Amino acid sequence: MLLLGGKEYVGIMHLHGAVSSETLEKTIKSFTGKITQLPPVRSNVKRALREREVFYLDILEVMDKDVLFKTGVQSGTYIRKLVHDIGQTLGTGAHMSELRRTKVCSLKESDRLVTLQDIDDAVFYYVNENDGKFLNYCVQNIESAIDFMPKVFLSDYAVDTICHGSPVAVPGIVKFNDFSKNEKIALFSLKGELVAIGDSIVESQNLYGMEKGIVVKTDSVVMPIGTYPKYEREKV
């Protein structure tokens, strides 16, 4: 699910020639918004032109021919290709010399970022000293990873049914965010627990006039079966 969200990077673009500050600023700003990008030769996707969005692209510092920049982009945007294309537009050429990912979806470096050594130490304290405080700090809850997704909140009686893989119908929905058709939806309990991930088959605006029918097709179930009681329909 994290692959679906936006990314933020801080990197260094090395220019192959000198350009004025005004030209550099103007050119970089022209690469914000919708752009067309051809993935590089060494990539994991088919090399075909595709549209991606650059949400922001800011110059942080310039030292000689090195440009420190920060950018927020749509998932699937190649930063090294973005830098290459900027160099082509400038007429000097450019390549990416350093890159650091600073944000994925709503997860930022400042959000309890830890190292693999931190996790190793945390596991040691948990196993050998029965102290799970540091491990709880290192491992965040799964809800924080999908905070960027539209949410549908389920009534308590619908939760166990969804845990069995059933689709979400109108009667089981208590509240929801706006979402489009064929969009990934996070299904939550009223306590804010992630129950499952699904795909919407209608847009949220249609729900206001619906009394029955399927809204979300359940894809990946997260919550274990039996966490919520199974509700039986009353026999008439």
FENCORKA-V775458 format. One line per field, one symbol per residue. phi: phi as a letter, one per 20 degrees, with the letter a starting at -180 (. if undefined). burial: b if it has 24 or more other ideal C-beta (glycine too) atoms within 12 Angstrom, else e. Layout:
# FENCORKA-V775458
phi=???
burial=???
This chain:
# FENCORKA-V775458
phi=.ffeefccccbddeeebecfffffffffffeenfcdcdgfgebecffbgbecddfbbdeeaccldddeccbdcfgneefffffgffffffndnabedbbcedbcldedgfelfceffgfffffgfffecldeffffffdefffffdffefccddfgfefffffenffedgfeeebaefbefmdfceddffenefeadbdfdcefffffdedboedcefddedfffnfdfeddffee
burial=beeebbbbbbbbbbbeeebeeeebeebbeebbeebebebeeeeeeeeeeeebbbbebebeebeeeebbbbbbbbbbbbbbbbbbbbbeebebebbbeebebbbbbebeeeeeeeeeeeeeebeeeeeeeeeeeeeeebeeeebebbbbbbbbbbbeebbbbbbeebbbbbebbeebeebeeebbbbbbbeeebbbbbbbbbbebeebeeeeeeebbbbbebbbeeeebeeeeeeee
